Amino acid sequence: MTYTAELTTVRCLHDTVLVQKTPEGTTKGGIVIPQSAHDTTAIGTVIDMGPGAQIASGGTVVTVPTNLDKGDRVLFSPHAGREIKVDGDTFIAMKAIEIFAVVNDEHQFTS
């Protein structure tokens, strides 16, 4: 089940991203993901994200925002982050750096 409602029970902090993994097989755009890609790459949808990483710069703390948006389709390692359950739905909480690409569903990808 794809989570489309606003998730209000969980709020990501810092550079954490909450992703709902796409079930293995076919993306919503109809792209068939080969089995070999499942071993090295996972695809999912960004549900929520924190404001960004906090970096010390010249005695002050600067927030560096992620360059992701809610709803982005992303590629990441199948071993990235931690799986969490919210209201019976499964999500993966991971650091933004664990996401290595944003995917346009119109094009097929290979890993």
C-alpha positions, 0 to 999 in steps of 0.5 A: 500500500502506498502511503499518500496521507500526510504523516503526522505521527512521525517528524524527521529530524536533521538530515533523516529521510523517511522512505516507503519502499516500492514493492519488488517487481514493477514501479508505479510507472510500469517499469519492471525492475530486474531481479539483479537490481533488487540485490544492489538497489532499492527504490522508494518514495520520500514521505518526509524529511528533516530540515537538513544536516547541521554543520558547525561553521565559524562558531555558528551552526548552519543547517544544510537542507537536503535536495529532496522533496516529498514524493520524490522516487529515490534509489538507495541500498537495500541495506540502508537505514532502519525499518520502522512501522507506523500505523501498520505501514512499513517505512525506512528511516535513513540519512539523506546521504544513503540516497544516491539518486532521484528517479524519473519514472518515465525512464528505466534504470539499471544498477 
